[in-house]
Amino acid sequence: MKNRFAIAIDGPAGAGKSTIAKNLSKKLGVIYVDTGAMYRAMALYLIREGVSAEDAAAISEKCASADISIAFEDGVQQVMLNGENVSGLIRTEEVSSMASRSSANADVRARLVVLQRKLASEKSLVMDGRDIGTVVLPGAEVKIYLTASSAVRAKRRYEELLAKGEQCELAQIEADIIERDHRDMTREISPLKQAEDAVLVDTSDMDIEEVTKVLMDLVEEKCG
Ligand code: DC
C-alpha cells in the first residue's frame, strides 16, 4: 500500500457512509474524517448567531468568524467550534436543516474545504461527505459513491429514532430525506453527485458487514 492514501466516500444521507467509513478506517488503521460534522458545526454557529438560513449575505459574513477544527479522542473525531467541543450538539433536526442550507454557501464551503485538504495532506484517511471525490480530493486513490433507496434510508433513520425512544413518522422522515437530497443534488456549488471515476455501491439490500467487505476488496484492488 502507498505511504499516504485517501479514500473518498460520498453519497446521500442515510446510505451508511459514516458507519462504513468508520469500519474501513479501523481495518486500515487510518483516521476517519466526517466532513458533514464540520458543516453541522458551522450551522450550529450560524444558529447561535441568529442568522437566517435564507440570508446568504449574513451567512457569508458570519462564517468568517467560526473557527472550526477537529481533534481525535481515542481515535474518535471531535469537532471543535471556536475552541468548544460541539460534537454532542450537532445531530438535531434544527442543525441538519440549517446545515443543508448553509452548506450551499460558497464562503462556507471554501473555509471547510481548506481544512479538509489540509487533513488529507498530512495523513492517510477515509473521508466522507458529498463532494469529496469530485471537489475536495479529486486525486483520492479510491472513490466510492454509496447510496440506497430513499425508502430504505428512511426506514433506517426511523428505527434509529425509535431505538432512542423518539416519536416519529416514517412518511415524514422519507419526505425530509427526499427534500434534503434534492437540495444537496441541485445546489450550484459542489452538488452531490457521483465522480466519474467513483464506484457506485447501492446498500439497499446489503448489511453493514457485506458493504464493508465490498469496500475493503475495492481498496485492496486499487491500493495494492
Ligand atoms: O452527512 P451529514 O448529514 O452530516 O451532512 C450535513 C449537511 O452538510 C448535509 O446537508 C450535506 C452537507 N455536506 C456537504 O454539503 N458537503 C459535505 N462534504 C458534507 C456534508
Boltz pocket constraint, residues with backbone or C-beta under 6 A from the ligand:
constraints:
  - pocket:
      binder: B
      contacts: [[A, 13], [A, 35], [A, 36], [A, 37], [A, 39], [A, 40], [A, 96], [A, 99], [A, 100], [A, 101], [A, 103], [A, 104], [A, 128], [A, 129], [A, 130], [A, 131], [A, 132], [A, 180], [A, 184], [A, 190]]
      max_distance: 6.0
